[in-house]
Amino acid sequence: MEWTCSECEQRVPDTLFDTDERMCHECLDQSNCDHDNKVYQPSEPENKVPEDYNCEDCGKSFEIPDEEVDYER
């Protein structure tokens, strides 16, 4: 059986879905994370690596802030 996640709206099998929260496990993990370990990845065109800003703990990507941020914590 497949379910539709209420957060990302993707269809996932019941083994990857929490029926109580109506979310896939990935979205559930992200919603329970404090996102204390955000990491900035600068673009590396020579290695085909895009610029990114995400949480190391749960993998959620965030919008890259416009202002200068201290990425070294």
C-alpha positions in Angstrom: 0.0 0.0 0.0 1.2 3.6 -0.7 0.5 6.7 1.1 0.8 10.4 0.3 2.9 12.4 2.7 1.2 15.6 4.0 4.5 17.5 3.9 6.2 16.7 0.7 3.2 15.2 -1.1 5.2 12.2 -2.4 3.7 8.8 -2.6 5.6 6.4 -0.3 5.2 2.7 0.7 3.6 2.0 4.0 7.0 0.8 5.4 8.3 4.4 5.0 5.2 6.2 6.3 4.0 7.1 9.8 0.2 6.8 9.7 -0.2 8.7 13.0 1.6 11.8 11.8 0.5 11.3 8.1 4.2 11.9 7.0 6.9 9.9 5.4 9.8 9.0 7.7 12.1 11.6 6.0 9.7 14.5 6.6 9.0 13.2 10.2 12.7 13.1 11.0 13.1 16.7 9.6 10.2 18.0 11.6 11.6 16.5 14.8 15.1 18.0 14.2 16.3 21.2 15.8 18.6 21.9 12.8 21.5 22.9 15.1 24.2 21.5 12.6 23.6 23.5 9.5 26.4 23.4 6.9 27.2 25.6 4.0 28.6 23.9 0.9 30.1 26.4 -1.6 29.6 25.7 -5.3 32.4 23.7 -6.9 31.7 23.8 -10.6 34.8 21.9 -11.5 33.4 18.9 -9.5 29.7 19.6 -10.4 28.8 20.3 -6.8 26.1 22.9 -6.4 25.9 25.5 -3.6 23.9 24.2 -0.7 23.0 25.0 2.9 21.6 22.0 4.9 21.3 20.3 8.2 23.9 17.6 8.8 21.6 15.7 11.1 18.5 15.3 9.0 19.5 16.4 5.5 16.9 19.2 5.1 18.0 21.9 2.7 17.5 25.5 3.6 17.4 28.7 1.5 20.9 30.2 1.4 20.8 33.5 3.4 21.6 36.7 1.6 23.5 38.2 4.5 26.9 37.1 5.5 26.6 34.2 8.0 29.3 32.6 10.1 29.2 29.1 8.6 32.1 27.9 10.7 30.7 26.9 14.1 
